[in-house]
């Protein structure tokens, strides 16, 4: 058995593969995700992005792209702390320049859906603002005629 402790790993061979096209469609969308996210943030529609991806050789159905984009958005929302870590920053700077959304402060969407996010908040808000008549079992006697 060879002693691997004295040898250094040749990571250049792995780094060369960073720009290769991934085997799976999900991997291809994941590789293009920073650019897709920036295009969507700039106001382009997902349908336009889908057409542009088809032009560059990423052949994927619109429904599949929509599914992967939803997954990647949820993953980004669930792991905001990973953006600030040194390891994640190092990989990002080696592969591409930082995206505009990474350089700016957190958006209102991410601040609304932080750690203390209540998944039923919208339901409770709608219930409190229901139109129509609401029967009060214990009315305030001062407000009665």
C-alpha positions in Angstrom: 0.0 0.0 0.0 1.4 3.4 -1.0 1.9 6.2 1.5 -0.3 9.1 0.3 0.5 11.4 3.2 3.7 12.8 1.6 2.2 13.5 -1.8 0.2 16.6 -2.7 -3.1 16.4 -4.4 -3.2 17.6 -8.0 -6.3 19.8 -7.7 -5.6 21.5 -11.0 -7.1 18.4 -12.8 -10.3 18.9 -10.8 -10.4 22.7 -11.4 -10.2 22.1 -15.2 -13.4 20.2 -15.0 -15.3 23.1 -13.4 -16.2 24.6 -16.8 -17.1 21.2 -18.4 -20.8 20.6 -19.2 -22.3 18.4 -16.4 -23.8 15.1 -17.4 -27.3 15.7 -16.0 -29.8 18.4 -16.9 -30.1 19.3 -13.2 -26.3 19.7 -13.0 -26.3 21.9 -16.1 -29.0 24.2 -14.6 -27.0 24.3 -11.3 -23.9 25.3 -13.2 -25.8 28.1 -15.0 -27.7 29.1 -11.8 -25.8 32.2 -10.9 -26.3 33.7 -14.4 -30.0 32.5 -14.5 -30.6 34.1 -11.0 -29.1 37.4 -12.2 -31.2 37.4 -15.4 -34.4 36.8 -13.4 -33.4 39.5 -10.9 -32.8 41.9 -13.8 -36.4 41.4 -14.8 -36.2 38.9 -17.6 -38.9 36.2 -17.8 -38.2 32.6 -17.2 -39.5 31.9 -20.6 -36.9 34.1 -22.2 -34.1 32.6 -20.1 -35.4 29.1 -21.2 -35.1 30.1 -24.8 -31.6 31.5 -24.3 -30.5 28.3 -22.6 -31.8 26.3 -25.5 -29.7 28.5 -27.8 -26.5 27.7 -25.9 -27.1 24.0 -25.9 -28.9 23.3 -22.6 -31.9 21.5 -24.0 -34.4 21.2 -21.2 -38.2 21.5 -21.0 -39.7 24.7 -19.6 -41.5 22.7 -16.9 -38.2 21.0 -15.9 -36.4 24.4 -15.8 -39.1 25.9 -13.7 -38.9 23.0 -11.3 -35.1 23.3 -11.0 -35.2 27.1 -10.6 -37.7 26.7 -7.7 -35.5 24.1 -6.0 -32.4 26.4 -6.3 -34.3 29.4 -5.0 -35.5 27.4 -2.0 -32.0 26.2 -1.4 -30.6 29.7 -1.6 -33.3 30.9 0.9 -32.5 28.1 3.3 -28.7 28.7 3.4 -28.1 32.4 3.7 -25.2 31.8 6.1 -23.2 29.8 3.5 -22.7 33.0 1.4 -20.6 34.6 4.1 -18.3 31.6 4.7 -14.7 31.9 3.5 -14.8 28.5 1.7 -17.8 29.5 -0.4 -16.4 32.9 -1.2 -13.1 31.3 -2.3 -14.8 28.9 -4.8 -17.0 31.7 -6.1 -14.1 34.0 -6.8 -12.1 31.4 -8.6 -14.9 30.4 -11.0 -16.7 33.7 -11.7 -17.0 37.3 -10.6 -19.5 37.8 -7.7 -23.1 38.3 -8.9 -24.8 41.6 -8.3 -27.2 40.0 -5.9 -24.3 38.7 -3.8 -22.6 42.1 -3.6 -25.7 43.9 -2.4 -27.5 43.7 0.9 -30.2 41.1 1.4 -33.4 41.6 -0.5 -36.7 42.2 1.1 -37.8 38.7 0.0 -35.0 37.0 2.0 -35.4 39.3 5.0 -39.1 38.5 5.2 -38.4 34.7 5.1 -35.6 34.5 7.7 -35.2 32.1 10.6 -38.4 33.3 12.4 -40.5 32.9 9.3 -44.1 31.8 10.0 -45.4 29.7 7.2 -49.0 30.4 8.1 -48.6 34.2 8.4 -50.4 34.9 5.2 -53.4 32.7 6.2 -53.7 34.5 9.6 -53.4 37.9 7.9 -56.2 37.0 5.4 -58.4 35.7 8.2 -58.1 38.9 10.1 -59.1 41.0 7.0 -62.0 38.8 5.9 -64.8 40.8 4.2 -68.4 40.5 5.3 -70.2 40.0 8.6 -68.3 38.6 11.6 -70.4 37.4 14.5 -69.0 38.3 17.9 -70.1 36.0 20.7 -69.1 38.5 23.4 -69.7 42.0 22.1 -68.5 45.1 23.9 -71.6 46.5 25.8 -70.3 50.1 25.4 -70.4 49.8 21.6 -74.0 48.5 21.6 -76.8 50.9 21.0 
